[in-house]
Amino acid sequence: MDKCVLKSKNGPPAVGPYSHAVKVGNLLFISGQGPFKRDGSGPLKGTFAEEVEYTLENLRILLEEFGSNLDSVVKVTVFLADMQKFSEFNSIYSRYFSGNNYPARSCVGVSQLPGGISIEIDAIALCES
């Protein structure tokens, strides 16, 4: 199986030495996404809810650009800078993923994230070969 490194034209620019995604076979590995503006001007500074929604939109944009979608996500890892926001996060997250099709998920509390963001999400999804 070949490894294909993918760079997004529509998502936020990478803020470090990593690829937006890597495709191997019919699996798509999306790097951690945060509420980084797609024009490259840095992180969105808004409410926690706005940051979660922007992060999930960045994830959706990359998935669709690379031949997948939210319904095809099989695993998500979520990093939260404040676990007190877990319930609020869940209420927003559940609007993006269908209740009958939730991906496997881990949620980790961290002391800080790059750029002072409050959330980061990476994903593994099925995609067309």
GROMACS elastic network, one bead per residue, 0.5 to 0.9 nm:
[ bonds ]
;  ai    aj funct       b0    kb
    1    24     6  0.65288   500
    1    25     6  0.60647   500
    2    23     6  0.82254   500
    2    24     6  0.60039   500
    2    25     6  0.69593   500
    3    22     6  0.67690   500
    3    23     6  0.58645   500
    3    25     6  0.76918   500
    4    21     6  0.84997   500
    4    22     6  0.55997   500
    4    23     6  0.50298   500
    4    24     6  0.64241   500
    4    25     6  0.89200   500
    5    19     6  0.64848   500
    5    20     6  0.79583   500
    5    21     6  0.62312   500
    5    23     6  0.64801   500
    5    24     6  0.89704   500
    6    19     6  0.63277   500
    6    20     6  0.60496   500
    6    21     6  0.51281   500
    6    22     6  0.57259   500
    6    23     6  0.73802   500
    6    66     6  0.77905   500
    7    11     6  0.89524   500
    7    13     6  0.87535   500
    7    14     6  0.86561   500
    7    19     6  0.61853   500
    7    20     6  0.53959   500
    7    21     6  0.68547   500
    7    22     6  0.88567   500
    8    11     6  0.56020   500
    8    12     6  0.77691   500
    8    13     6  0.75618   500
    8    14     6  0.88274   500
    8    19     6  0.87219   500
    8    20     6  0.63080   500
    8    21     6  0.82395   500
    8    62     6  0.67865   500
    8    65     6  0.73448   500
    8    66     6  0.81724   500
    9    12     6  0.82819   500
    9    13     6  0.82779   500
    9    62     6  0.89902   500
    9    65     6  0.83107   500
   10    13     6  0.85995   500
   10    38     6  0.69841   500
   10    39     6  0.89547   500
   10    58     6  0.88665   500
   10    61     6  0.70340   500
   10    62     6  0.73667   500
   10    65     6  0.75171   500
   11    14     6  0.87518   500
   11    20     6  0.84747   500
   11    36     6  0.88796   500
   11    37     6  0.82082   500
   11    38     6  0.52516   500
   11    39     6  0.83229   500
   11    58     6  0.60396   500
   11    59     6  0.82571   500
   11    61     6  0.63797   500
   11    62     6  0.61290   500
   11    65     6  0.87353   500
   12    15     6  0.85374   500
   12    20     6  0.89886   500
   12    33     6  0.86093   500
   12    35     6  0.88445   500
   12    36     6  0.60154   500
   12    37     6  0.57171   500
   12    39     6  0.64411   500
   12    40     6  0.59673   500
   12    41     6  0.89851   500
   12    42     6  0.87617   500
   12    58     6  0.73072   500
   13    16     6  0.89991   500
   13    20     6  0.82919   500
   13    36     6  0.83132   500
   13    37     6  0.84142   500
   13    38     6  0.67222   500
   13    39     6  0.76712   500
   13    40     6  0.57841   500
   14    17     6  0.74321   500
   14    18     6  0.67872   500
   14    19     6  0.70936   500
   14    20     6  0.66836   500
   14    40     6  0.86906   500
   15    18     6  0.80620   500
   15    40     6  0.88166   500
   15    42     6  0.89258   500
   15   114     6  0.89637   500
   16    19     6  0.87040   500
   18    21     6  0.84464   500
   18    31     6  0.77381   500
   19    22     6  0.69232   500
   19    30     6  0.84012   500
   19    31     6  0.69263   500
   20    29     6  0.85694   500
   20    30     6  0.61099   500
   20    31     6  0.54371   500
   20    32     6  0.82403   500
   20    33     6  0.87134   500
   20    62     6  0.78347   500
   21    28     6  0.67694   500
   21    29     6  0.53732   500
   21    31     6  0.56716   500
   21    62     6  0.81725   500
   21    66     6  0.83265   500
   22    27     6  0.83664   500
   22    28     6  0.59302   500
   22    29     6  0.52292   500
   22    30     6  0.67685   500
   22    31     6  0.82634   500
   23    26     6  0.70707   500
   23    27     6  0.57193   500
   23    29     6  0.62311   500
   23    30     6  0.87159   500
   23    66     6  0.87706   500
   23   127     6  0.85336   500
   23   129     6  0.89498   500
   24    27     6  0.53718   500
   24    28     6  0.65752   500
   24    29     6  0.81887   500
   24   129     6  0.88130   500
   25    28     6  0.81297   500
   25   127     6  0.85567   500
   25   128     6  0.86920   500
   25   129     6  0.62183   500
   26   125     6  0.83341   500
   26   126     6  0.56247   500
   26   127     6  0.51218   500
   26   128     6  0.58870   500
   26   129     6  0.50692   500
   27   124     6  0.68395   500
   27   125     6  0.57744   500
   27   127     6  0.59617   500
   27   128     6  0.84700   500
   27   129     6  0.84048   500
   28    63     6  0.82116   500
   28    66     6  0.80758   500
   28    67     6  0.88966   500
   28    68     6  0.80090   500
   28    73     6  0.88903   500
   28   123     6  0.80796   500
   28   124     6  0.55761   500
   28   125     6  0.50893   500
   28   126     6  0.60396   500
   28   127     6  0.63108   500
   29   122     6  0.78399   500
   29   123     6  0.60327   500
   29   125     6  0.66209   500
   29   126     6  0.89915   500
   30    33     6  0.80007   500
   30    59     6  0.77999   500
   30    62     6  0.76627   500
   30    63     6  0.76710   500
   30   121     6  0.88834   500
   30   122     6  0.56528   500
   30   123     6  0.51493   500
   30   124     6  0.61620   500
   30   125     6  0.79965   500
   31   121     6  0.79301   500
   31   122     6  0.52395   500
   31   123     6  0.70613   500
   31   124     6  0.89824   500
   32    59     6  0.85454   500
   32    77     6  0.84355   500
   32    78     6  0.86205   500
   32   120     6  0.56924   500
   32   123     6  0.74775   500
   33    36     6  0.76727   500
   33    55     6  0.59983   500
   33    56     6  0.79355   500
   33    58     6  0.66185   500
   33    59     6  0.62660   500
   33   119     6  0.82816   500
   33   120     6  0.52528   500
   33   121     6  0.51406   500
   33   122     6  0.60598   500
   33   123     6  0.89603   500
   34    37     6  0.88839   500
   34    43     6  0.78002   500
   34    44     6  0.89694   500
   34    51     6  0.76475   500
   34    52     6  0.79488   500
   34    54     6  0.75689   500
   34    56     6  0.80692   500
   34    58     6  0.74873   500
   34    59     6  0.84804   500
   34   114     6  0.89396   500
   34   117     6  0.69098   500
   34   118     6  0.80651   500
   34   119     6  0.58976   500
   34   121     6  0.65641   500
   35    38     6  0.89861   500
   35    42     6  0.85375   500
   35    43     6  0.55615   500
   35    44     6  0.55024   500
   35    45     6  0.82283   500
   35    50     6  0.83812   500
   35    51     6  0.52244   500
   35    52     6  0.70352   500
   35    53     6  0.80497   500
   35    54     6  0.51988   500
   35    56     6  0.82853   500
   35    57     6  0.87844   500
   35    58     6  0.74677   500
   35   117     6  0.69645   500
   35   118     6  0.84009   500
   35   119     6  0.74779   500
   35   120     6  0.77838   500
   36    39     6  0.85949   500
   36    40     6  0.73566   500
   36    41     6  0.77798   500
   36    42     6  0.54731   500
   36    44     6  0.57815   500
   36    51     6  0.87473   500
   36    54     6  0.78262   500
   36    55     6  0.74138   500
   36    58     6  0.80866   500
   36   115     6  0.88582   500
   36   117     6  0.84330   500
   37    40     6  0.56638   500
   37    41     6  0.59724   500
   37    42     6  0.56927   500
   37    43     6  0.57102   500
   37    44     6  0.60356   500
   37    54     6  0.83031   500
   37    58     6  0.86691   500
   38    41     6  0.75969   500
   38    42     6  0.84163   500
   38    58     6  0.79564   500
   39    42     6  0.81113   500
   40    43     6  0.84789   500
   41    44     6  0.86283   500
   42   115     6  0.78426   500
   43    51     6  0.88167   500
   43   115     6  0.67766   500
   43   116     6  0.81065   500
   43   117     6  0.68841   500
   44    50     6  0.83173   500
   44    51     6  0.66799   500
   44    54     6  0.79876   500
   44   117     6  0.82166   500
   45    48     6  0.88172   500
   45    50     6  0.84601   500
   45    51     6  0.73608   500
   45   117     6  0.81657   500
   46    49     6  0.79325   500
   46    50     6  0.57754   500
   46    51     6  0.62351   500
   47    50     6  0.51383   500
   47    51     6  0.62823   500
   47    52     6  0.86857   500
   48    51     6  0.50886   500
   48    52     6  0.61985   500
   48    53     6  0.86520   500
   48    85     6  0.80381   500
   48    88     6  0.84913   500
   48    89     6  0.83200   500
   48   118     6  0.72104   500
   48   119     6  0.85082   500
   49    52     6  0.51357   500
   49    53     6  0.61719   500
   49    54     6  0.85501   500
   49    88     6  0.74697   500
   49    89     6  0.73332   500
   49    92     6  0.72795   500
   50    53     6  0.51603   500
   50    54     6  0.60418   500
   50    55     6  0.84865   500
   51    54     6  0.51249   500
   51    55     6  0.60463   500
   51    56     6  0.85991   500
   51   117     6  0.80549   500
   51   118     6  0.74346   500
   51   119     6  0.73282   500
   52    55     6  0.50981   500
   52    56     6  0.61819   500
   52    57     6  0.85547   500
   52    89     6  0.69420   500
   52    92     6  0.72816   500
   52    93     6  0.79300   500
   52   118     6  0.83568   500
   52   119     6  0.67214   500
   52   120     6  0.85534   500
   53    56     6  0.51447   500
   53    57     6  0.60883   500
   53    58     6  0.85954   500
   53    92     6  0.71035   500
   53    93     6  0.81197   500
   53    96     6  0.89821   500
   54    57     6  0.50028   500
   54    58     6  0.61555   500
   54    59     6  0.86332   500
   55    58     6  0.50687   500
   55    59     6  0.62927   500
   55    60     6  0.86697   500
   55   119     6  0.75831   500
   55   120     6  0.71580   500
   55   121     6  0.73275   500
   56    60     6  0.61122   500
   56    61     6  0.85777   500
   56    93     6  0.78107   500
   56    96     6  0.75645   500
   56   121     6  0.78271   500
   57    61     6  0.60541   500
   57    62     6  0.86320   500
   57    96     6  0.89843   500
   58    61     6  0.51481   500
   58    62     6  0.63504   500
   58    63     6  0.86744   500
   59    62     6  0.53273   500
   59    63     6  0.61934   500
   59    64     6  0.86938   500
   59    70     6  0.83485   500
   59   121     6  0.77759   500
   59   122     6  0.78763   500
   59   123     6  0.80867   500
   60    63     6  0.51310   500
   60    64     6  0.61662   500
   60    65     6  0.84934   500
   60    68     6  0.87347   500
   60    69     6  0.64548   500
   60    70     6  0.62390   500
   60    96     6  0.89698   500
   61    64     6  0.53224   500
   61    65     6  0.60321   500
   61    66     6  0.86152   500
   61    69     6  0.84401   500
   62    65     6  0.50092   500
   62    66     6  0.61140   500
   62    67     6  0.86634   500
   62    68     6  0.83703   500
   62    69     6  0.85709   500
   63    66     6  0.53331   500
   63    67     6  0.63362   500
   63    69     6  0.51048   500
   63    70     6  0.70771   500
   63    72     6  0.89255   500
   63    73     6  0.87302   500
   63   125     6  0.79232   500
   63   127     6  0.85858   500
   64    67     6  0.52092   500
   64    69     6  0.52195   500
   64    70     6  0.82597   500
   65    68     6  0.74129   500
   65    69     6  0.88131   500
   66    69     6  0.87203   500
   66   127     6  0.78270   500
   66   128     6  0.89667   500
   67   126     6  0.88832   500
   67   127     6  0.56589   500
   67   128     6  0.61335   500
   67   129     6  0.86992   500
   68    71     6  0.82112   500
   68    72     6  0.63351   500
   68    73     6  0.80980   500
   68   125     6  0.69814   500
   68   126     6  0.65819   500
   68   128     6  0.70582   500
   69    72     6  0.54308   500
   69    73     6  0.69582   500
   69   125     6  0.77948   500
   69   126     6  0.84328   500
   69   127     6  0.80200   500
   70    73     6  0.54178   500
   70    96     6  0.73630   500
   70    97     6  0.66199   500
   70    98     6  0.88466   500
   70   125     6  0.80092   500
   71    74     6  0.83851   500
   71    97     6  0.68429   500
   71    98     6  0.73701   500
   71   101     6  0.68506   500
   71   102     6  0.81726   500
   71   103     6  0.83822   500
   71   125     6  0.85838   500
   72   101     6  0.87544   500
   72   103     6  0.83762   500
   72   124     6  0.86952   500
   72   125     6  0.53576   500
   72   126     6  0.52978   500
   72   127     6  0.71788   500
   73    76     6  0.74293   500
   73    97     6  0.89802   500
   73   101     6  0.89339   500
   73   102     6  0.82700   500
   73   103     6  0.58981   500
   73   104     6  0.85914   500
   73   123     6  0.67393   500
   73   124     6  0.58280   500
   73   126     6  0.63292   500
   73   127     6  0.89849   500
   74   101     6  0.89973   500
   74   102     6  0.79860   500
   74   104     6  0.60100   500
   74   105     6  0.84882   500
   74   123     6  0.76256   500
   74   124     6  0.58193   500
   74   125     6  0.52636   500
   74   126     6  0.71013   500
   75   102     6  0.89051   500
   75   103     6  0.51586   500
   75   105     6  0.55890   500
   75   106     6  0.81873   500
   75   122     6  0.84448   500
   75   123     6  0.56314   500
   75   124     6  0.51574   500
   75   125     6  0.69560   500
   76   103     6  0.66666   500
   76   104     6  0.63009   500
   76   106     6  0.64596   500
   76   107     6  0.84107   500
   76   121     6  0.68318   500
   76   122     6  0.57648   500
   76   124     6  0.65156   500
   76   125     6  0.88503   500
   77   104     6  0.86257   500
   77   105     6  0.56690   500
   77   107     6  0.58587   500
   77   108     6  0.76656   500
   77   120     6  0.82653   500
   77   121     6  0.56602   500
   77   122     6  0.53905   500
   77   123     6  0.64179   500
   77   124     6  0.89897   500
   78   105     6  0.75117   500
   78   106     6  0.61149   500
   78   108     6  0.61186   500
   78   109     6  0.84902   500
   78   119     6  0.72037   500
   78   120     6  0.58979   500
   78   122     6  0.67624   500
   78   123     6  0.88582   500
   79   106     6  0.85150   500
   79   107     6  0.58564   500
   79   109     6  0.58302   500
   79   110     6  0.64040   500
   79   113     6  0.81936   500
   79   118     6  0.81460   500
   79   119     6  0.55745   500
   79   120     6  0.51130   500
   79   121     6  0.63040   500
   79   122     6  0.87924   500
   80    83     6  0.60348   500
   80    85     6  0.78726   500
   80    86     6  0.77652   500
   80    89     6  0.89775   500
   80   107     6  0.73166   500
   80   108     6  0.62044   500
   80   110     6  0.59501   500
   80   111     6  0.83797   500
   80   112     6  0.82934   500
   80   113     6  0.82985   500
   80   118     6  0.59133   500
   80   120     6  0.68571   500
   80   121     6  0.89013   500
   81    85     6  0.86805   500
   81   108     6  0.86052   500
   81   109     6  0.58001   500
   81   110     6  0.50016   500
   81   111     6  0.55904   500
   81   112     6  0.55131   500
   81   113     6  0.68657   500
   81   117     6  0.78187   500
   81   118     6  0.50166   500
   81   119     6  0.63743   500
   81   120     6  0.89335   500
   82    85     6  0.57573   500
   82    86     6  0.76338   500
   82   109     6  0.65424   500
   82   110     6  0.74466   500
   82   111     6  0.78573   500
   82   112     6  0.88738   500
   82   118     6  0.71205   500
   82   119     6  0.86116   500
   83    86     6  0.51686   500
   83    87     6  0.85430   500
   83   108     6  0.81624   500
   83   109     6  0.57007   500
   83   110     6  0.83869   500
   84    87     6  0.74584   500
   84    88     6  0.84965   500
   85    88     6  0.52960   500
   85    89     6  0.60422   500
   85    90     6  0.86820   500
   86    90     6  0.61828   500
   86    91     6  0.88155   500
   86   107     6  0.87117   500
   87    90     6  0.50855   500
   87    91     6  0.64385   500
   87    92     6  0.89300   500
   88    91     6  0.53035   500
   88    92     6  0.66200   500
   88    93     6  0.86962   500
   89    92     6  0.53548   500
   89    93     6  0.59896   500
   89    94     6  0.85710   500
   90    94     6  0.59664   500
   90    95     6  0.87985   500
   91    94     6  0.54749   500
   91    95     6  0.70352   500
   92    95     6  0.55044   500
   92    96     6  0.72543   500
   93    96     6  0.54315   500
   93    97     6  0.66489   500
   94    97     6  0.53335   500
   94    98     6  0.69104   500
   94    99     6  0.71345   500
   94   102     6  0.83863   500
   95    98     6  0.72867   500
   95    99     6  0.88459   500
   97   100     6  0.85367   500
   97   101     6  0.68540   500
   97   102     6  0.58501   500
   97   103     6  0.79326   500
   98   101     6  0.50845   500
   98   102     6  0.59372   500
   99   102     6  0.57304   500
  102   105     6  0.84014   500
  109   112     6  0.89112   500
  110   113     6  0.73228   500
  112   115     6  0.88424   500
  112   116     6  0.67142   500
  112   117     6  0.76844   500
  112   118     6  0.75373   500
  113   116     6  0.56486   500
  113   117     6  0.56754   500
  113   118     6  0.67108   500
  113   119     6  0.73556   500
  113   120     6  0.75931   500
  114   117     6  0.62919   500
  114   118     6  0.89917   500
  117   120     6  0.76715   500
